[in-house]
Amino acid sequence: MKKLLVFGANGLLGQSVIRRFKEDFVVISSSLNKKASFDYTDIPYYQTDLTVRYDVADLMNEVKPDIIINTAAMTDVDLCESEREAAWKVNVKAIENILESCRNLNPVIVQISADYVFDGTNAPYGETDTMNPINYYGRSKMSAENIIKNSSFEYIIARTQVLYGTGNSVRNNFVTWVINALRKNEKISVVNDQRGTPTYVHDLSEGIYKLIQQKEFGLYHISGSDSISRYDFALKIAEIFNLNADLIEEIDSEQLHQAALRPANSSFTQNKFINRTRWQTHGIADGLKLLKAELEQNG
C-alpha cells in the first residue's frame, strides 16, 4: 500500500482524512502538538513544526511518503489579519518547506485552500474564476496555491468553505458553536449578509479520496451543494437539532465589527468535481442530519 502523510492530523479535517484513508493506505500522521488527539492507536504520529524546514526535512527523510495531504493552516480569519507574520509562516512558508523537503521523493501533494481567495462579488465561483482576496487569510491561501501550481509536483488543490463536523479536542466550527450556544440557552448574533456553501467534513475527505484514487489532479472546488446565508444556516441548524431558533438574532456584518473583511457571497459551483468523480456532496439538511447521527453515536 502507498504511504500517505497527513499534516494537521489533530484538526477536524485531519482526523476525518485519517478515518477515510486508513483502510487503504499506510497512514502516517503529524501535527504541532506533542501527542495525537485522535483514537487510532495504530497510526504513527510525529510532532512536526511545518514552519521549521529541517523539522519537515527530517520527517520526510524518515517517512518517504507517496502522498502528502496538508490540512494544517491558520484559519482564524481575524487573527490572520492582526498576526500576519504568523499567518504567512503557517499558510505559505509551511508549504514551501514541504515542497523543498520532498523534492527528491516526488509525492503527490494535496493542499487545502479556501473560498476566501475570492472577493465575493461574482458568485457562484468556479475553478477558472479570478482570485481577488479581500483579507490577509485569503491572500495567504492564494499564495500557497500559486506556489504549488508553479511547482513540478502532481497536485490536488481542494478549495472548500464553512467546514463543519466533530472530532476529538477540535476547536468549535460554525455548526458546533451554534449547537453549543443554543443548548445553553445563550443568545447568539449571526450575520445575514455573508453567504456560502457549507461543507460536511467527511464529504471533503471523501472528495479528496476519490480524486486521489482516480488520479484526477489539479484544482477542485469541494463544498456542500446548497448556498445559504450564515443566519439562515443557523436557523437550519436549530431546526435539525431541535433547538430554540428564537435565540438567534439576525444582524449584518457591519454590526459584527470583524477585524477582517469577508466576501459577501463566496458560494461554489462544483461542476468540474462532479463531472470528474461522478459523485456529489450532501446538501445542508442531509449534512446536518449526518452530523447529528455522528454526535449521538459518540455520546
N, C-alpha and C positions, 0 to 999 in steps of 0.2 A: 504493500500500500504506500501511497505517496505521503510524504511528511508535510504537515500543514502547521505553520506557526501563527498563533493568534496574539497580536499585541492589543493591550487594553482588555485583557481577559477577565478582569474583575468587574467590568462595566456591564450595563444592561445588554448591549448588543454582543459584547464579547462572550458573555455566558450563553446567550442564545446561539451564537455561532458554534461554540463547543458542543452544545446539546444536539445541533443538527448534523455536525460533521463527524462526531467521534466514532460512529459505527463504520464509516467508510474510509477514514484517513487515520494516519498516525498523528494525532493532535498533540502539539506542544504549546503550552500557554505561557504568557508573560505579561507582567504589569508592573507598575511602580511600587505597589505595596509589598511588604515583606512576605505576606502569606496570601494564598489563594482564598477567595471568599466563596467559591462555588463548591459543590458537593462531590465532584467527580474525582475521587481519590486516586484513580488510575491515570490521570492526566498529569504529565510532568509540568512543573511550574518553575519559572525563573523570574527573579526580581530584576528588572531592567529599567534604566533611565534612558528613554529614547533621545533625550537632548544631549547625551554624552556619547560621542561617536565610538570611543574604544569600548564602552559598555555594550553597545549594539554589535560591534565587530566581534567581540569575544563570544557573544551568544550565537551569531551567525556561523562562526568557525566550528562551534561545538555541535550545533543542531543541523546545519546544512539543509534548510527547508527547500521543498519543491514549490510550495505556495506560501505566500505571506498575506494574511488579512490584517490590515491595520485599522482597528476600531478605536484606538486611543486618540483623544482630542480634548482640547479645552473648549467646551461647548456653552459655557455661561456667557451669553452674548454681551451682557452689560459689563461683566468682569473683563472680557477681552478688550472692550473699549477703554477701560481705565488701566489695565495691565498689559499693554501692547507688546512689550518685550517678551513677557512670559507666554503670551498667546502665539507669538511668532516662533518661539522655540518649540512649543509643543505641536503646533499645527503645520509648521513649514520646515523648520530645521530638522525635526524628527524624521520626516520623510526623506530629506536629503541624506541623513545618516543611514537610514535603512537602505537606500539605493546604493550608496557608496560602499556599504559594508557587505553587500551580497553581489557585487558586480561580477565576480568570478563564478558565482553559483547560478546566476541567471534564473531565479524563480519567477513564477507568475506573481505579480503584485496586485492586491486588491485594496483599494483606498476608498474610504467612506467620505463622501462630500455632502453638500447641503443645498437647500433651496435658497439660502441667503447669498448665493453668488449672483442672484438676480435682484433687480430694483423694485419689482412688484407692480410695474405699470403696464405689463403686457401679457398677463396670464390668460390661459394656461401655457406653461412653458414646456417646450420640447428640448431635446439634446442639442439641436443646432442653433437655438436662440442665443443671442449675445449676452455674455455675462456683464453685469454692471452693479457690483455690490455697493450698498449704501452704509455699511458698518464695517468695523475692523475684522470681526469674525468672518464675515463674507469675503473680505479681501484676503485673509489668510487661507481660507479654503480654496479660493480661486488660484492663489499662488501655488499651493500644493498640487492642484490639478495640472497646472501648466508644467510644473517640474516633471511630473510623471508622463504627461503627453510627449514631452521633448526627450524622454529617456529612450534607451534601447530595449526596455523590458516589454514583454507581453503584459498587459494590464487590464483590469476592470476598475473603472471609477463608478461607484454606485452612489448617486445622489439620492438623498432621502429627506424626510422632514417630519416634524412633530412626532417623534418616535415615542411609543408608549408600550408598557408591559411591566413585568415584575421580575425580580431576581434577588439573589442574596446580597444584602448590605449595599444595594444600589441607591443612589440619590433619587429623590422624587422627580418624576416626569409630570407633564401637564395632567394626565389622567389620574395618576395616583395622588397628586396634590389635591385635585378636586374631590376625589373619593374620601381621602383622609379628613379634609376640612369639613365636608358636609356630614360625615359620620360623627364629628364632634359638635355638630350644630353651629359651626362657625360661618359667619357671612364672608363671602368672597366677591371680589370685583373682577370682572372678566371683560376684555375688550371686544367690541362688535365690529371693528374695522380692520382686523387682521385675519386673513383668510388663507387656508392651505388645505392640503390633502393628508390628514393624519395617518400614521403608519404603525400597524401592529408589529412589534419587534420580530416575531417569528416569521412574519411574511418577508421581511427584509432578509433574514438568514436563509429562508427557502429560495428567495430570488437569487441571492449570491451563489447558493449551492447549484442551482440549475444552470446558471451562466458558466460556472467552472466546469461542470460535468459535460456541458455541450460545447465547451471551448469557444464561447461567444465573447470575445474580448472587445474592449472599447468602453465608451461612456454610456451609462444607462440611468434612467430615472426609475426608481423603485419606491413607490409610496402606496398609501391606501387609494382606493378608487373613487372616493367621494370628496368633493370640495365643500368646505364649511368654514364659517367664522368661528373664532375661539369661543364666543358667547354661546352660539348655537351648539357647538361641540360640548360645552359644559352642561347645557340642558339635556343633551342626549345621554351623557354620562349619568346624570341624575336619574333619568328615565330608566336606563338599563339596570342600574344598581339600586333602584327603588329608594332614592334619596330625595331630600326636600329641595326642589328647584327654587323655591321662594327665597332661599338663602343666597342665590346668585344675583348679583347686581350687574346690570349692563352699563358699561362705560365706554369711552373712546380712548384711543392711545394717548391723546394729549393729557387726559386726566391721570394717566398712569405714571407719567414722568419717568419713563425708562431712559437710562443713560445712552443707549444705542438706538438709532433709528431701526425700524422694522419695515420690511416690504408689506404693502397693503394687501397684496394677493400674490402669493408665490406658488399657487397650485400647479401641479404637474400634469402633463399628458404622458401616457406610458405605452404608446403605440409601438415603439421600437422594441421595448422589453417584451410585450405580449406577443408580438409577431415572431420574435426570436425564440422564446421559451414555450409558447403555446400554453401559457399559464397566467392567471390573473390573481392579484392580491384581493383581500377582503375589503368590503365596504365598511363604513363606520359601525353600523349596528352589529354586523357579524363579528367584526374585530373585537368590539367591546364585550360581546357575549362569550367569545373565546377566552378573553382575559378574565371575565367573571368566573368561568368554569375553572380556569387555572388557579385563581386565588382561593376558590372554595376547596379545590383538591389539595392545595398546600396548607389549608387550615388557617 
